[in-house]
Amino acid sequence: MASGTESSRLKQVTLPPDLPENTETASSNSSLEKLGMQMLLLGLKTLSQKAVVAIGELFVLLTCASAFALWYSVLPNPNSYQLVGLALYAAFILLLHLVRRKT
């Protein structure tokens, strides 16, 4: 008899499987999805801003690399004209960098 009363208690405690979905959980799920989308967009915005800054700094890298390449090509046997040309090129590059920083 004791087993009969326990099974009747279990039948009373268990919930029927066809209960409607709770609206609070549905709204919390949609708010979590919106929050996730906002976080993803914020991350992509930050990444794109950093990429634009990196592309802007590429100018400095290219001009320094060109000056180094010219210096390296003149290094084996320099004459006075080549050294003056390299000095003028370096001054021109420095002037470009100064003008670019002011704008």
Long-range contacts (C-beta under 8 A, 24 or more apart in sequence): 59-100, 60-97, 63-93, 63-96, 63-97, 64-93, 66-93, 67-93
